[in-house]
Amino acid sequence: MVSVNITNELKDLLDGPNVHVQLSVPQLVEQATSRGEALLTADGAISAETGKYTGRSPKDKFTVEEPSTKDRIDWGSVNTPISPEKFDTLYQKVIDHLSKKDDLFVFKGYAGADPESRLPIQTVNEFAWHNLFAHQLFIRPTAEELKTHEAGFTVISAPTFKADPETDGTNSETFIIVSFEKRIVLIGGTEYAGEMKKSIFSVMNFLLPQQGILPMHCSANVGEHGDVALFFGLSGTGKTTLSADAGRRLIGDDEHGWSDNGVFNIEGGCYAKTINLSKENEPQIYDAIRFGSVLENVVVDPDTRVPDYDDGTLTENTRAAYPLQAIDNIVDPSVAGHPKAIIFLTADAFGVLPPISKLTKEQAMYHFLSGYTSKLAGTERGVTSPEVTFSTCFGSPFLPLHATEYAEMLGKKIDEHGSQVYLVNTGWTGGSYGTGSRMKLSHTRRMVNAALMGELDGAYTESESIFGLQMPTSINGVPGEVLNPRNSWEDKDAYDVKARELADAFNKNFKKFGTVAPEIDKKGGPVHR
C-alpha cells in the first residue's frame, strides 16, 4: 500500500535541527510535562486538556478534490470538497508556522496489523503529548522495521495554527484536510488528539476497498478455538462491555479490516471513554491507565494528581489512550481468521426489536447500511432522553466512498465465509423507554454467548411480523417471554403501533440510498411499508 510523496517543503522541515524522531515513551512524558503540556497523574499517566475543542469537528473536515478522488468520493455533508489551490496555500502556511517552533516531534508507525496491507504512516506534531498519543494509538514498528520505514501517509498536526475562513476556504479556524494525491492529512486549530486517529481511519476507508479489503468500525475478539466475532454498535449499545470477555482474546476495540486472510486491527492501541470509569465496572480499561497512557480532558486533583473520572466539567467525552499491550488477554499481533459471528448491537428505546435475531445476508446489508440505535441520555451533551439515530455502516463520519460499496463488500464476504449475522437489542423490553425496562445485561451476555458458541446455528425460530426478523424460540438461561418482544408487552396493540412507528423511521432513513440499493431494501428491510 506504500505510496511515498514527500514534498520538498515537508522534507526540509523534517530535516531541521529542532525535530525529534521516534522518542521513547519516557522521553515524550518528560517533554510533555516539562513543556507544560500535561500533568503527571498519580497513576503515572499524563493528563492534557484540549481547550475549546473537546471532540471531533465534523463540519471542519475536508477532502481535496483531485483526479484520484473526484469521481470516487461520495461528496456531501460528510465529505466536503476543497480545492487543491486552497490546500496548497494552507499547507504552506502550516509548514511555515511549524518551521518557527523550537521543537517538533515525529512518530513513524503503521495503520493495519496485516503486513500485506498495512499503511506506513508518520505524524508530525507540535505537541509532545500528541506525539505520545500517536505512539500509543498506532502500530509501533520494530527497530528493524524502522530502518526501512517510508511513510505512505503523513499527518501534520499544528493545533496552535488557526485558519482564516475568508482566505483559506475553511468553515472556521479549525481544519482537518486529507489530500490523497500528496498523501497528507493537515490538521490545525484544534488540540483534540482524536482527529489524528479518525483521519487515518478515513484514509484507510478509502484505500482498503481498492485492495478488496472491507474496513469496519467495530470491535473484534476470538475464542479458544479460533472462532472470530465482530461487534458493531454505536455509543451506548454495549459494544465495549460485550466484546470484553474473559474467555475470549481481544483483537481490537474500534477499527478493523477484513481481507482474504481474515480480520486485522487497524490500530495498535485503545482510545477509551473514561467518564464514570471505575475499577469495578471496567477493570481492563481502569488497569490499563498507567505510565505512558494519555488522559484527555479528565479532571485531575492539582495536589494529589488523582484523576476524577466522575467529573464531566470539561466534557462528557473524557478519554484515555493506551497501547493494546496494556490489556491482558489480547491477540498479538492483532490478526485472526474470518469471523464466524457478526453482532450488530442496537439500544432500541422503542422496545420493539427482538433481544436477538438471526439475519439473512440481505437483512445484514440493510441493517449495516441503517446503523440504527437510540442515543441514550449521557452519551452526548444535551441528550436527556433517547433519540432515534442512524449512522451508516455504524461509522458514517468516516466513510469517503458511497455506503453501498461497503455494504456490497460485506454481503460478498458473508457469502464467501458463511458468517452468521445477529441483530442484538440491548435496549428496552416490555415497553418503550419510560414504560418498559432495560434488557438485563446477564440475559444479553447469555444470548451473545449462545450465538458465539454455535448454539443458535440450528435453533428453531419464529418470524417477527414487522421487520421479518427470525427470533430463536428458546435459549438456555433466558426467559422465553423475553425472546419475542411482543410477548413481553402487556398491551399488544401498543406494541404493534410502536413497531410500525419504528419501521416507518427505518423506511424514511433508507430513502437516502435512492435507487442504488433497491434489492437490499426489498429483501432486507421491514415487511411493514
ABEGO torsion letter per residue (X at the ends): XBBBBBBAAAAAAAABAABBBGBBAAAAAAAAAAAGABBBBAAGBBBBBAEABABBBAAABBBBBBAAAAAABBBEAABBBBBAAAAAAAAAAAAAAAAABABBBBBBBBBEABAAABBBBBBBBABAAAAAAAAAABBBBBAAAAAABBBABBBBBBAABBBBAAAAGBABABBBBBBAAAGBBBBBGBABAAAAAAAAAAAAAAAAAAAGBBBBBBBBBBBAAGBBBBBBEBBGAGAAAAABBAABBBAEAABBBBBAAEBBBABABBBBBABGBBAAABAAAAAABBBGBBBBGBBBBAAAGBBBAABAAABABBBBBBBAAABBGBBOBBBBBBBABBBBBBBBAAGABBABBBBBAAAAAAAAAAGBBBBBBGABBGBABBBBBBBBGGAAAABABBAAAAAAAAAAAAAAAGBBBBBBBABBBGEBBGABBBBBAAAAAAAAAAAAAGAAAABBBBBBAAAGBBBBABBBGBBAAAABAAAABABAAAAAAAAAAAAAAAAAAAAAAEAAAAAAAAAABBABX
